[in-house]
Amino acid sequence: MILTESQNIEFKESWRDEYQKWICGFANAQGGVLYVGVKDNGEVYGVQDAKKLMEDIPNKVRDMMGILVDVNLKEKDGKQYLEIVTEAYPYPVSFRGKYYQRSGATNQELKGAALDRFMLRKQGKTWDSVPVPYLKAEDLDNATFDLFRKYAKLSGRMEEADLMDDNHGLLEKLRLYEGSYLKRAAALLFHPDPEKYVTGAFVKVGFFREGMDLVYQDEVHGNLFQQIMKLMDLLCTKYMKAIITYEGIQRIETLPMPREVLREALLNACINKDYAEPSPIQIRVYENKLEIINGGVLPEGWTVETLLSSHRSMPYNPDIANTFFRAGEIEAWGRGIERIITACKNDGFSTPEFRYDASGIWTTFKFEYPERATTQKTTRKRPESDQSKQEDAIIELLKENPYISRKEISGRLGLHDSSVKRRLASLQEKGAVKRIGPDKGGYWEVQQGF
């Protein structure tokens, strides 16, 4: 026989009852064939009591695992060997209380997060669709619901009547209930502290020098809507060096990667994170690059090449993706990587690099500055006396991120904190902006017409 061990083939020189775990592994994967009486190199060794084993093995497999296998007698060069054919089963199969799955040419016992993923997949469910006992709509953050309604109204992807419903009704419209229980997706999207329910539901950001020397770091907590906004501000104002130029009195900041690409990459990471893994998303920033490390594993049968060739995103959390889609945060679920690559090309930037290892999926963006930004000279600072220009700039920042702090506005515009405070007060008096909620945890709402 000219065969080699692979995803669907395993060789054993003799039969032992413990080898049923390989049959279990085939049943939980794509099916496969176990040859008994064959050496690892594919040479037929022969097996004793072949006819007896042909009767014993099917009965033992049926009694131990509740599945059926075909046991066929084969012969080569006068030596008999067995061919045990196992089909893939649609439900979980265990052997002596443990679950095994064939992966490549190895048989692995499933434990922890891997076992959770396996069980959910066999039930036709995803991680974010699992119900959470004791979580109520009243526990969720009203400010985030208001923000979602604002975004969804602008996107036009939900009926205005649905957006006027109360939070409970809105959650039903978004299909974030499983029976009478809220799903995990609801906790991640709308709870003020989702880590009460999901370990590792935050993001670590660090600035590194070459050689992996950590210079400084931050952690970003809160629900996913808040995380995206906080990360955009943190990365654009603290971690990435922007080239500052001026056209007249207008200040122009040029980042080393497009904002649209950064936002899409952050959304893609949050939507596709394997939240069964307790490790947070990590973002590592260097002088010349930014790396996003999303812990977990690729879906069964996927490779990095699968992601790139089809430009598909990983189908981990469809309920989370659907909510971001309704809010207009993503154009179409499953096209995150395609949009990142397209946006980079359209703006004249290099496309990111993707790789996969034991720590997760890595997305690396190399920093580049358009030639026009590096050739212009910084002429002068924005004059503080030009109040209307400053107020217009503040309004644009509030539109971009309603949760932005006064300190962050000061840093972005090069204004003193007291000046920002006066401009915000002036805008409130004019009815241009409105503060929703407390100083900490609230947000700014730009009124229509401004």
C-alpha positions in Angstrom: 0.0 0.0 0.0 1.3 3.5 -0.9 -0.1 5.7 1.8 1.2 8.1 4.4 -0.3 9.3 7.7 -2.3 12.4 7.3 -5.4 14.2 8.5 -7.5 11.2 7.6 -5.1 8.3 7.9 -3.4 6.7 10.9 -1.2 3.5 11.1 -0.9 1.1 14.1 1.2 -2.1 14.1 -1.2 -3.9 16.4 -4.6 -3.3 18.1 -5.1 -2.0 21.6 -8.4 -0.9 23.0 -6.9 2.6 23.8 -6.6 3.2 20.1 -10.4 3.8 20.1 -9.4 7.4 20.9 -8.1 7.7 17.3 -11.5 6.6 16.1 -13.1 9.1 18.4 -10.8 11.8 16.9 -11.8 10.9 13.4 -15.5 10.9 14.3 -15.2 14.5 15.8 -13.3 15.8 12.7 -13.7 14.9 9.1 -13.8 11.1 9.4 -10.8 8.9 8.6 -9.3 5.4 8.3 -7.2 3.6 11.0 -5.1 0.8 9.6 -4.1 -1.9 12.0 -1.1 -4.1 11.2 0.8 -1.3 9.3 4.0 0.4 10.4 4.4 4.2 10.5 6.2 4.1 7.2 3.3 2.5 5.5 4.8 -1.0 5.3 2.4 -3.8 6.0 3.4 -5.6 9.2 0.4 -8.0 9.5 -2.0 -8.6 12.4 -2.8 -11.6 14.5 -6.4 -12.8 15.0 -7.7 -10.6 12.3 -11.1 -12.3 12.1 -11.7 -12.1 15.8 -10.8 -8.4 15.8 -13.2 -7.8 13.0 -16.0 -8.9 15.3 -14.6 -7.3 18.6 -13.7 -3.9 17.3 -17.1 -2.8 16.0 -18.8 -4.0 19.2 -16.3 -2.3 21.5 -16.6 1.0 19.5 -20.4 0.8 19.6 -20.5 0.1 23.3 -17.9 2.7 24.3 -18.8 5.6 22.0 -22.2 4.8 20.5 -21.0 5.0 16.9 -20.6 2.5 14.1 -17.4 1.8 12.1 -16.7 -0.4 9.2 -13.9 -3.0 9.7 -12.5 -4.5 6.5 -10.0 -7.3 6.2 -7.2 -6.5 3.7 -4.2 -8.5 2.6 -0.8 -7.7 1.0 2.1 -10.1 0.3 0.3 -12.8 2.3 0.0 -10.5 5.3 -3.4 -9.5 6.7 -4.2 -6.1 8.1 -7.4 -4.2 9.0 -9.0 -1.1 7.6 -11.3 0.7 10.1 -13.4 3.3 8.4 -14.9 6.0 10.6 -17.4 8.6 9.3 -17.6 12.2 10.6 -20.4 12.6 13.1 -22.6 15.7 13.5 -22.7 15.5 17.3 -19.8 15.3 19.9 -18.4 11.8 20.4 -16.4 10.9 23.6 -14.3 8.0 24.6 -14.1 7.2 28.4 -15.5 10.7 29.1 -12.9 12.5 27.1 -13.2 14.2 23.7 -10.6 13.8 21.0 -10.2 15.4 17.6 -8.0 14.7 14.6 -5.8 17.7 13.7 -3.3 17.3 10.9 -1.5 13.9 11.6 -2.1 14.1 15.4 -4.9 13.1 17.7 -5.6 15.8 20.3 -7.6 15.7 23.5 -9.9 18.7 23.6 -9.8 20.7 26.8 -10.7 24.2 28.1 -11.5 26.8 25.4 -10.8 24.3 22.6 -13.5 21.9 24.0 -15.9 24.9 24.4 -15.4 25.8 20.7 -15.9 22.2 19.6 -19.1 21.8 21.6 -20.6 25.0 20.4 -19.8 24.2 16.8 -21.4 20.8 17.0 -24.5 22.4 18.3 -24.6 24.9 15.5 -23.9 27.8 17.8 -21.3 30.5 18.2 -19.6 31.8 21.3 -21.4 35.1 21.4 -24.9 33.4 21.1 -24.6 31.6 24.4 -27.2 33.0 27.0 -26.0 34.6 30.2 -28.0 33.9 33.4 -28.9 36.9 35.7 -27.9 39.5 33.0 -30.8 42.0 32.6 -31.4 44.9 30.2 -31.4 47.2 33.2 -27.8 46.3 33.9 -26.7 47.6 30.5 -25.3 51.1 29.8 -27.9 53.7 28.7 -25.3 56.0 27.2 -24.1 53.2 24.9 -27.7 52.5 23.8 -28.2 56.2 23.0 -24.9 56.2 21.0 -26.0 53.1 19.1 -29.4 54.7 18.2 -27.6 57.7 16.9 -25.2 55.7 14.8 -28.0 53.4 13.5 -30.2 56.3 12.6 -27.3 57.8 10.5 -26.6 54.4 8.8 -30.3 53.9 7.9 -30.0 50.2 8.6 -32.8 50.1 11.2 -36.3 51.5 11.1 -36.7 54.7 13.1 -39.7 53.2 14.9 -37.5 50.3 16.1 -34.9 52.8 17.4 -37.6 54.6 19.4 -38.3 51.3 21.3 -37.0 50.9 24.8 -33.7 49.1 25.5 -35.4 45.7 26.0 -37.2 46.1 22.6 -34.1 47.2 20.9 -32.2 44.2 22.1 -35.0 41.9 20.8 -34.8 43.7 17.4 -31.0 43.0 17.4 -31.7 39.3 18.2 -29.6 39.5 21.4 -32.0 37.4 23.4 -31.9 33.6 23.6 -35.3 32.8 25.0 -35.6 35.0 28.1 -31.9 35.3 28.5 -29.6 37.9 27.1 -26.7 36.6 25.0 -23.0 37.1 25.7 -22.9 39.5 22.7 -25.2 41.9 24.7 -22.8 41.9 27.6 -19.8 42.7 25.4 -21.6 45.4 23.4 -23.7 47.2 26.0 -22.6 46.4 29.5 -20.4 49.1 31.3 -18.1 46.4 32.6 -18.3 43.2 30.4 -15.4 41.7 32.2 -17.8 40.7 34.9 -19.1 38.1 32.5 -16.2 37.6 30.0 -12.6 37.2 31.2 -10.1 39.0 28.9 -12.6 41.3 27.3 -10.2 44.3 27.1 -7.3 45.5 25.1 -3.6 45.9 26.1 -1.6 48.5 24.2 2.1 49.0 24.6 4.9 51.0 22.9 8.0 49.0 22.3 11.5 49.7 21.1 13.1 47.3 18.8 14.3 44.4 20.8 11.0 44.1 22.7 11.8 46.7 25.3 8.4 48.0 26.7 8.5 51.8 27.1 4.9 52.4 28.3 1.5 50.7 28.2 -2.2 51.2 28.7 -5.3 49.0 29.1 -8.6 49.8 27.5 -11.7 48.5 29.2 -15.5 49.0 28.8 -17.9 47.6 26.2 -16.9 47.2 22.6 -18.3 50.5 21.4 -16.4 52.3 24.0 -13.2 50.3 23.4 -13.1 51.2 19.7 -13.5 55.0 20.4 -11.0 54.9 23.3 -8.5 53.0 21.2 -8.8 55.3 18.2 -8.0 58.3 20.4 -5.2 56.6 22.4 -3.4 55.2 19.3 -3.8 58.4 17.2 -2.8 60.9 20.0 -0.3 58.9 22.2 1.1 56.0 20.3 1.5 57.0 16.7 3.6 59.9 15.6 1.7 62.3 13.4 3.4 64.8 11.1 1.8 68.2 11.7 1.5 70.6 8.7 -0.6 73.7 8.2 -2.5 75.1 5.3 -3.0 78.7 6.3 -4.3 78.5 9.8 -5.7 75.0 9.4 -3.8 72.3 11.2 -3.4 69.0 9.4 -2.3 65.8 11.1 -0.9 63.0 8.9 -0.7 59.6 10.5 1.6 56.8 9.4 -1.5 54.7 8.4 -5.0 55.7 7.3 -7.5 56.3 10.1 -10.1 54.3 8.2 -7.7 51.3 8.0 -6.9 51.5 11.7 -10.6 51.7 12.7 -11.5 48.8 10.4 -8.6 46.7 11.9 -9.8 47.4 15.4 -13.4 46.5 14.6 -12.2 43.3 12.8 -10.2 42.3 15.9 -13.1 42.9 18.3 -15.6 41.1 16.1 -13.4 38.1 15.4 -11.7 37.6 18.7 -12.1 34.2 20.2 -13.5 35.3 23.6 -13.3 31.8 24.9 -9.6 32.5 25.3 -8.9 34.6 28.4 -6.1 36.6 26.9 -6.9 40.1 25.8 -6.3 41.6 22.3 -2.8 43.0 22.3 -1.6 46.0 20.2 2.1 46.6 20.0 3.3 49.9 18.6 6.9 50.5 17.4 8.6 53.4 15.7 8.0 51.8 12.3 5.0 49.5 12.7 1.8 48.5 14.5 0.9 44.9 15.4 -2.5 43.6 16.4 -2.4 40.1 18.1 -5.7 38.5 18.3 -5.6 35.4 20.5 -7.2 32.1 19.7 -7.2 29.7 16.7 -8.4 29.8 13.1 -11.6 27.9 12.4 -11.1 24.2 11.5 -9.6 23.9 8.0 -8.6 27.6 7.7 -5.2 29.0 7.1 -3.8 32.5 6.8 -3.9 31.8 3.0 -7.7 31.1 3.3 -8.2 34.6 4.9 -6.1 36.3 2.2 -7.3 34.4 -0.9 -11.0 34.9 -0.1 -10.6 38.2 1.9 -13.0 36.7 4.5 -13.1 37.4 8.2 -13.3 34.6 10.8 -16.9 33.6 11.6 -16.6 33.7 15.4 -19.1 36.2 16.6 -22.0 36.9 14.1 -24.3 38.5 16.8 -21.6 41.1 17.6 -20.9 41.6 13.9 -24.6 42.1 13.1 -24.9 44.8 15.8 -21.9 46.7 14.5 -23.4 46.4 11.0 -26.7 47.9 12.2 -24.8 50.8 13.8 -23.1 51.4 10.5 -19.7 50.6 12.0 -18.9 48.0 9.3 -20.1 47.9 5.7 -20.7 44.1 5.5 -19.9 41.3 7.9 -17.1 39.0 6.6 -15.4 41.6 4.5 -13.2 43.2 7.2 -9.9 42.0 5.7 -10.9 42.9 2.2 -11.8 46.4 3.2 -8.5 46.8 5.1 -6.5 45.7 2.0 -8.6 47.9 -0.4 -8.3 51.0 1.8 -4.6 50.6 2.1 -4.2 50.4 -1.7 -6.5 53.3 -2.3 -4.6 55.6 0.0 -1.2 54.5 -1.4 -0.1 52.5 1.6 1.4 49.0 1.7 -1.0 46.2 2.6 -0.6 44.6 6.0 1.1 41.3 6.7 -0.9 38.5 8.3 0.6 35.5 10.1 -0.7 32.8 12.5 1.2 31.0 15.3 0.5 29.6 18.8 -0.2 33.0 20.2 -2.9 33.9 17.7 -3.4 35.8 14.5 -1.0 38.7 13.9 -1.8 41.7 11.7 1.2 44.0 11.0 1.0 47.5 9.5 4.2 49.2 8.4 4.3 52.9 9.1 4.5 55.1 6.0 4.1 58.9 5.4 2.8 60.3 2.1 5.4 62.4 0.4 3.3 65.5 0.5 3.2 65.4 4.3 7.0 65.0 4.7 7.9 67.7 2.3 5.6 70.4 3.8 6.9 72.6 6.6 5.2 73.4 9.9 4.7 77.2 9.7 2.9 78.2 13.0 0.5 77.1 15.6 -3.2 77.6 15.3 -3.9 81.1 16.7 -5.9 80.8 19.9 -7.8 84.0 19.1 -9.6 82.4 16.1 -12.5 81.1 18.2 -14.8 80.1 15.4 -12.1 77.9 13.7 -11.3 76.3 17.0 -15.0 75.6 17.8 -15.4 74.0 14.3 -12.4 71.8 14.9 -13.9 70.7 18.3 -17.2 69.9 16.8 -15.5 67.7 14.2 -13.6 65.8 17.0 -16.9 65.4 18.9 -18.5 63.9 15.8 -15.6 61.5 15.4 -15.7 60.4 19.0 -18.5 61.6 21.4 -16.6 60.1 24.4 -13.4 62.2 23.8 -12.1 64.0 26.9 -11.2 67.6 27.3 -7.5 66.6 27.7 -7.6 64.6 24.5 -9.1 67.6 22.6 -6.4 69.8 24.0 -3.7 67.4 22.7 -5.3 67.0 19.3 -5.7 70.7 18.6 -2.7 72.1 20.5 -4.9 74.3 22.7 -4.6 74.9 26.4 -7.1 73.0 28.6 -8.7 76.2 29.8 -9.2 77.3 26.2 -11.0 74.0 25.4 -13.2 74.4 28.4 -14.2 77.9 27.3 -14.9 76.8 23.7 -17.1 73.9 24.9 -19.0 76.2 27.2 -19.5 78.6 24.2 -20.8 75.7 22.0 -23.2 74.6 24.7 -24.6 78.1 25.1 -25.1 78.3 21.3 -26.9 74.9 21.4 -24.3 73.3 19.1 -23.4 70.5 21.6 -25.1 68.9 24.5 -23.5 66.9 27.3 -25.2 63.5 27.9 -24.5 61.8 31.3 -21.9 62.6 33.9 -18.4 64.0 33.4 -17.0 60.5 33.7 -18.9 58.0 31.5 -21.0 60.5 29.6 -20.6 61.7 26.1 -21.1 64.7 23.8 -23.9 65.0 21.3 -23.6 67.4 18.4 -26.9 68.9 17.5 -28.3 68.8 14.0 -27.3 71.7 11.8 -23.8 72.0 13.2 
